[in-house]
Structures are given as structure tokens and as C-alpha cells.
């Protein structure tokens, strides 16, 4: 049986802003993206490796990551 999957579209960035990281206070990026008819908010910090992705509509966490071995 051959199954055909429709291609996943690349996220469309709706807004992008520089903020202070909620974890370390350095500059981080917060952007809202449209993915498969849902808007998600992604907050990422390149300094402490903080990542939080949540659904804009419900506020539920979609993905998160924090590297605990980073020295401050």
C-alpha cells in the first residue's frame, strides 16, 4: 500500500522581536510563526540555550529545552 503524505510547509514568521531572556537576562528572540494553520510563539536564547515554544491560542507548551550545564 502506497501512502502519500502532503509536504509540510515551512513556518511563516508573523512577528519577530528581541527581548530579554526570561532565564539569563541576555538578548533573546521571540517570534510568532504560522505552522499548519496554528500560531505558535517561540522564545529562544543563544546564550543559555533556552527554548520555549507554546501555542498562541491555548498557551500550552509545545516544546521546551534548557541546558542546565551552562555556567553563569
N, CA, C and O atoms as CSV, one atom per row, in Angstrom:
chain,resi,resn,atom,element,x,y,z
A,1,UNK,N,N,0.836,-1.172,0.000
A,1,UNK,CA,C,0.000,0.000,0.000
A,1,UNK,C,C,0.885,1.241,0.000
A,1,UNK,O,O,1.774,1.373,0.840
A,2,UNK,N,N,0.648,2.126,-0.917
A,2,UNK,CA,C,1.416,3.366,-1.014
A,2,UNK,C,C,0.628,4.480,-0.335
A,2,UNK,O,O,-0.533,4.733,-0.654
A,3,UNK,N,N,1.297,5.135,0.610
A,3,UNK,CA,C,0.656,6.263,1.293
A,3,UNK,C,C,1.314,7.547,0.823
A,3,UNK,O,O,2.540,7.643,0.767
A,4,UNK,N,N,0.518,8.504,0.495
A,4,UNK,CA,C,1.030,9.791,0.055
A,4,UNK,C,C,0.852,10.800,1.178
A,4,UNK,O,O,-0.243,10.968,1.713
A,5,UNK,N,N,1.925,11.456,1.520
A,5,UNK,CA,C,1.888,12.491,2.542
A,5,UNK,C,C,2.026,13.839,1.861
A,5,UNK,O,O,2.833,14.014,0.949
A,6,UNK,N,N,1.239,14.768,2.311
A,6,UNK,CA,C,1.393,16.100,1.745
A,6,UNK,C,C,2.618,16.740,2.375
A,6,UNK,O,O,2.899,16.522,3.554
A,7,UNK,N,N,3.339,17.518,1.607
A,7,UNK,CA,C,4.571,18.116,2.138
A,7,UNK,C,C,4.260,19.111,3.253
A,7,UNK,O,O,3.257,19.823,3.209
A,8,UNK,N,N,5.130,19.145,4.240
A,8,UNK,CA,C,4.988,20.093,5.338
A,8,UNK,C,C,5.528,21.437,4.867
A,8,UNK,O,O,6.640,21.530,4.348
A,9,UNK,N,N,4.730,22.460,5.055
A,9,UNK,CA,C,5.147,23.789,4.645
A,9,UNK,C,C,6.094,24.380,5.674
A,9,UNK,O,O,5.988,24.099,6.867
A,10,UNK,N,N,7.013,25.195,5.203
A,10,UNK,CA,C,7.928,25.890,6.103
A,10,UNK,C,C,7.138,26.895,6.931
A,10,UNK,O,O,6.180,27.489,6.439
A,11,UNK,N,N,7.534,27.085,8.181
A,11,UNK,CA,C,6.818,28.053,9.024
A,11,UNK,C,C,6.899,29.461,8.442
A,11,UNK,O,O,7.926,29.864,7.897
A,12,UNK,N,N,5.818,30.186,8.564
A,12,UNK,CA,C,5.773,31.575,8.111
A,12,UNK,C,C,5.913,32.453,9.354
A,12,UNK,O,O,5.077,32.390,10.256
A,13,UNK,N,N,6.965,33.269,9.404
A,13,UNK,CA,C,7.189,34.137,10.553
A,13,UNK,C,C,6.260,35.338,10.451
A,13,UNK,O,O,6.278,36.069,9.461
A,14,UNK,N,N,5.447,35.533,11.487
A,14,UNK,CA,C,4.494,36.632,11.513
A,14,UNK,C,C,5.081,37.865,12.196
A,14,UNK,O,O,4.983,38.972,11.665
A,15,UNK,N,N,5.687,37.684,13.363
A,15,UNK,CA,C,6.347,38.776,14.078
A,15,UNK,C,C,7.649,38.264,14.663
A,15,UNK,O,O,7.789,37.077,14.957
A,16,UNK,N,N,8.603,39.175,14.828
A,16,UNK,CA,C,9.892,38.813,15.407
A,16,UNK,C,C,10.377,40.000,16.222
A,16,UNK,O,O,10.392,41.130,15.732
A,17,UNK,N,N,10.777,39.746,17.478
A,17,UNK,CA,C,11.249,40.827,18.320
A,17,UNK,C,C,12.374,40.340,19.228
A,17,UNK,O,O,12.469,39.157,19.555
A,18,UNK,N,N,13.221,41.283,19.625
A,18,UNK,CA,C,14.294,40.996,20.559
A,18,UNK,C,C,13.800,41.336,21.958
A,18,UNK,O,O,13.268,42.421,22.194
A,19,UNK,N,N,13.980,40.396,22.882
A,19,UNK,CA,C,13.532,40.576,24.263
A,19,UNK,C,C,14.674,40.178,25.196
A,19,UNK,O,O,15.724,39.723,24.742
A,20,UNK,N,N,14.467,40.350,26.487
A,20,UNK,CA,C,15.398,39.825,27.478
A,20,UNK,C,C,14.993,38.391,27.780
A,20,UNK,O,O,13.815,38.091,27.975
A,21,UNK,N,N,15.983,37.512,27.816
A,21,UNK,CA,C,15.729,36.099,28.104
A,21,UNK,C,C,15.139,35.960,29.499
A,21,UNK,O,O,15.676,36.528,30.450
A,22,UNK,N,N,14.042,35.213,29.643
A,22,UNK,CA,C,13.455,35.010,30.966
A,22,UNK,C,C,14.331,34.163,31.881
A,22,UNK,O,O,14.089,34.105,33.087
A,23,UNK,N,N,15.343,33.507,31.324
A,23,UNK,CA,C,16.210,32.643,32.119
A,23,UNK,C,C,17.493,33.356,32.562
A,23,UNK,O,O,17.838,33.336,33.743
A,24,UNK,N,N,18.203,33.989,31.607
A,24,UNK,CA,C,19.509,34.566,31.947
A,24,UNK,C,C,19.567,36.089,31.827
A,24,UNK,O,O,20.503,36.707,32.334
A,25,UNK,N,N,18.584,36.706,31.166
A,25,UNK,CA,C,18.559,38.155,31.041
A,25,UNK,C,C,19.266,38.721,29.828
A,25,UNK,O,O,19.167,39.920,29.569
A,26,UNK,N,N,19.982,37.886,29.070
A,26,UNK,CA,C,20.630,38.352,27.844
A,26,UNK,C,C,19.591,38.539,26.747
A,26,UNK,O,O,18.410,38.256,26.948
A,27,UNK,N,N,20.032,39.016,25.589
A,27,UNK,CA,C,19.108,39.208,24.479
A,27,UNK,C,C,18.661,37.861,23.926
A,27,UNK,O,O,19.473,36.959,23.719
A,28,UNK,N,N,17.377,37.740,23.693
A,28,UNK,CA,C,16.781,36.536,23.122
A,28,UNK,C,C,15.820,36.967,22.019
A,28,UNK,O,O,15.521,38.153,21.878
A,29,UNK,N,N,15.345,36.013,21.247
A,29,UNK,CA,C,14.425,36.297,20.143
A,29,UNK,C,C,13.087,35.638,20.433
A,29,UNK,O,O,13.022,34.462,20.792
A,30,UNK,N,N,12.031,36.406,20.273
A,30,UNK,CA,C,10.676,35.866,20.379
A,30,UNK,C,C,10.007,36.089,19.032
A,30,UNK,O,O,9.971,37.207,18.520
A,31,UNK,N,N,9.481,35.016,18.470
A,31,UNK,CA,C,8.798,35.147,17.187
A,31,UNK,C,C,7.520,34.324,17.175
A,31,UNK,O,O,7.432,33.258,17.785
A,32,UNK,N,N,6.538,34.853,16.463
A,32,UNK,CA,C,5.284,34.129,16.252
A,32,UNK,C,C,5.309,33.581,14.841
A,32,UNK,O,O,5.600,34.302,13.886
A,33,UNK,N,N,5.004,32.301,14.716
A,33,UNK,CA,C,5.048,31.616,13.432
A,33,UNK,C,C,3.713,30.942,13.156
A,33,UNK,O,O,3.025,30.490,14.071
A,34,UNK,N,N,3.365,30.885,11.896
A,34,UNK,CA,C,2.182,30.160,11.448
A,34,UNK,C,C,2.642,28.804,10.937
A,34,UNK,O,O,3.376,28.716,9.952
A,35,UNK,N,N,2.202,27.739,11.622
A,35,UNK,CA,C,2.574,26.377,11.247
A,35,UNK,C,C,1.300,25.556,11.143
A,35,UNK,O,O,0.594,25.364,12.133
A,36,UNK,N,N,1.010,25.076,9.953
A,36,UNK,CA,C,-0.156,24.204,9.741
A,36,UNK,C,C,-1.433,24.791,10.348
A,36,UNK,O,O,-2.140,24.094,11.077
A,37,UNK,N,N,-1.733,26.033,10.066
A,37,UNK,CA,C,-2.946,26.731,10.488
A,37,UNK,C,C,-2.989,27.045,11.981
A,37,UNK,O,O,-4.041,27.433,12.490
A,38,UNK,N,N,-1.893,26.891,12.684
A,38,UNK,CA,C,-1.798,27.240,14.104
A,38,UNK,C,C,-0.679,28.262,14.279
A,38,UNK,O,O,0.348,28.202,13.602
A,39,UNK,N,N,-0.894,29.195,15.195
A,39,UNK,CA,C,0.135,30.171,15.513
A,39,UNK,C,C,0.849,29.709,16.776
A,39,UNK,O,O,0.214,29.424,17.792
A,40,UNK,N,N,2.175,29.637,16.702
A,40,UNK,CA,C,2.980,29.289,17.858
A,40,UNK,C,C,3.927,30.433,18.165
A,40,UNK,O,O,4.354,31.159,17.268
A,41,UNK,N,N,4.251,30.586,19.441
A,41,UNK,CA,C,5.214,31.581,19.885
A,41,UNK,C,C,6.464,30.854,20.337
A,41,UNK,O,O,6.412,29.959,21.181
A,42,UNK,N,N,7.597,31.257,19.758
A,42,UNK,CA,C,8.871,30.625,20.089
A,42,UNK,C,C,9.787,31.661,20.730
A,42,UNK,O,O,10.003,32.738,20.174
A,43,UNK,N,N,10.320,31.333,21.895
A,43,UNK,CA,C,11.289,32.183,22.573
A,43,UNK,C,C,12.588,31.395,22.656
A,43,UNK,O,O,12.608,30.281,23.178
A,44,UNK,N,N,13.681,31.974,22.140
A,44,UNK,CA,C,14.955,31.266,22.106
A,44,UNK,C,C,16.095,32.206,22.477
A,44,UNK,O,O,16.145,33.350,22.024
A,45,UNK,N,N,17.009,31.708,23.307
A,45,UNK,CA,C,18.182,32.462,23.719
A,45,UNK,C,C,19.438,31.708,23.289
A,45,UNK,O,O,19.629,30.559,23.686
A,46,UNK,N,N,20.303,32.341,22.478
A,46,UNK,CA,C,21.524,31.659,22.048
A,46,UNK,C,C,22.593,31.588,23.142
A,46,UNK,O,O,23.530,30.797,23.034
A,47,UNK,N,N,22.466,32.399,24.187
A,47,UNK,CA,C,23.482,32.435,25.240
A,47,UNK,C,C,23.327,31.260,26.203
A,47,UNK,O,O,24.293,30.539,26.457
A,48,UNK,N,N,22.125,31.061,26.740
A,48,UNK,CA,C,21.921,29.986,27.728
A,48,UNK,C,C,21.201,28.776,27.135
A,48,UNK,O,O,20.909,27.821,27.855
A,49,UNK,N,N,20.912,28.804,25.831
A,49,UNK,CA,C,20.288,27.674,25.134
A,49,UNK,C,C,18.856,27.422,25.606
A,49,UNK,O,O,18.401,26.279,25.642
A,50,UNK,N,N,18.158,28.485,25.964
A,50,UNK,CA,C,16.761,28.405,26.412
A,50,UNK,C,C,15.851,28.346,25.195
A,50,UNK,O,O,16.059,29.075,24.225
A,51,UNK,N,N,14.843,27.483,25.243
A,51,UNK,CA,C,13.852,27.394,24.175
A,51,UNK,C,C,12.488,27.110,24.787
A,51,UNK,O,O,12.339,26.215,25.620
A,52,UNK,N,N,11.498,27.885,24.362
A,52,UNK,CA,C,10.120,27.639,24.772
A,52,UNK,C,C,9.232,27.899,23.563
A,52,UNK,O,O,9.247,28.989,22.991
A,53,UNK,N,N,8.461,26.890,23.182
A,53,UNK,CA,C,7.506,27.013,22.082
A,53,UNK,C,C,6.136,26.701,22.651
A,53,UNK,O,O,5.914,25.623,23.202
A,54,UNK,N,N,5.211,27.652,22.514
A,54,UNK,CA,C,3.858,27.391,23.008
A,54,UNK,C,C,2.810,27.836,22.003
A,54,UNK,O,O,3.056,28.688,21.149
A,55,UNK,N,N,1.635,27.234,22.129
A,55,UNK,CA,C,0.512,27.530,21.250
A,55,UNK,C,C,-0.035,28.910,21.615
A,55,UNK,O,O,-0.298,29.187,22.785
A,56,UNK,N,N,-0.203,29.759,20.629
A,56,UNK,CA,C,-0.698,31.113,20.862
A,56,UNK,C,C,-2.152,31.102,21.325
A,56,UNK,O,O,-2.555,31.937,22.135
A,57,UNK,N,N,-2.928,30.168,20.820
A,57,UNK,CA,C,-4.360,30.106,21.133
A,57,UNK,C,C,-4.621,29.568,22.535
A,57,UNK,O,O,-5.411,30.148,23.279
A,58,UNK,N,N,-3.971,28.472,22.906
A,58,UNK,CA,C,-4.250,27.816,24.184
A,58,UNK,C,C,-3.222,28.106,25.268
A,58,UNK,O,O,-3.512,27.950,26.454
A,59,UNK,N,N,-2.026,28.525,24.875
A,59,UNK,CA,C,-0.952,28.748,25.833
A,59,UNK,C,C,-0.222,27.484,26.245
A,59,UNK,O,O,0.709,27.548,27.048
A,60,UNK,N,N,-0.616,26.355,25.722
A,60,UNK,CA,C,0.025,25.085,26.075
A,60,UNK,C,C,1.437,25.017,25.506
A,60,UNK,O,O,1.706,25.525,24.417
A,61,UNK,N,N,2.324,24.388,26.251
A,61,UNK,CA,C,3.710,24.227,25.822
A,61,UNK,C,C,3.784,23.140,24.761
A,61,UNK,O,O,3.323,22.018,24.971
A,62,UNK,N,N,4.367,23.484,23.622
A,62,UNK,CA,C,4.553,22.534,22.523
A,62,UNK,C,C,5.923,21.877,22.645
A,62,UNK,O,O,6.058,20.673,22.433
A,63,UNK,N,N,6.939,22.670,22.989
A,63,UNK,CA,C,8.305,22.167,23.132
A,63,UNK,C,C,9.062,23.095,24.064
A,63,UNK,O,O,8.773,24.290,24.129
A,64,UNK,N,N,10.028,22.550,24.783
A,64,UNK,CA,C,10.866,23.379,25.639
A,64,UNK,C,C,12.207,22.696,25.840
A,64,UNK,O,O,12.331,21.476,25.731
A,65,UNK,N,N,13.212,23.523,26.138
A,65,UNK,CA,C,14.547,22.992,26.362
A,65,UNK,C,C,15.336,24.018,27.154
A,65,UNK,O,O,15.231,25.219,26.905
A,66,UNK,N,N,16.123,23.547,28.103
A,66,UNK,CA,C,17.018,24.404,28.864
A,66,UNK,C,C,18.252,23.590,29.199
A,66,UNK,O,O,18.162,22.554,29.857
A,67,UNK,N,N,19.392,24.054,28.750
A,67,UNK,CA,C,20.644,23.370,29.039
A,67,UNK,C,C,21.085,23.762,30.445
A,67,UNK,O,O,21.399,24.926,30.692
A,68,UNK,N,N,21.110,22.810,31.359
A,68,UNK,CA,C,21.422,23.097,32.752
A,68,UNK,C,C,22.918,23.127,33.029
A,68,UNK,O,O,23.322,23.527,34.121
A,69,UNK,N,N,23.751,22.721,32.084
A,69,UNK,CA,C,25.191,22.691,32.327
A,69,UNK,C,C,25.874,24.018,31.994
A,69,UNK,O,O,27.091,24.136,32.145
A,70,UNK,N,N,25.121,25.008,31.549
A,70,UNK,CA,C,25.688,26.303,31.193
A,70,UNK,C,C,26.116,27.032,32.468
A,70,UNK,O,O,25.336,27.159,33.412
A,71,UNK,N,N,27.355,27.505,32.487
A,71,UNK,CA,C,27.835,28.256,33.646
A,71,UNK,C,C,27.408,29.707,33.530
A,71,UNK,O,O,27.438,30.288,32.445
A,72,UNK,N,N,27.017,30.279,34.640
A,72,UNK,CA,C,26.612,31.693,34.656
A,72,UNK,C,C,27.469,32.453,35.607
A,72,UNK,O,O,27.291,33.661,35.768
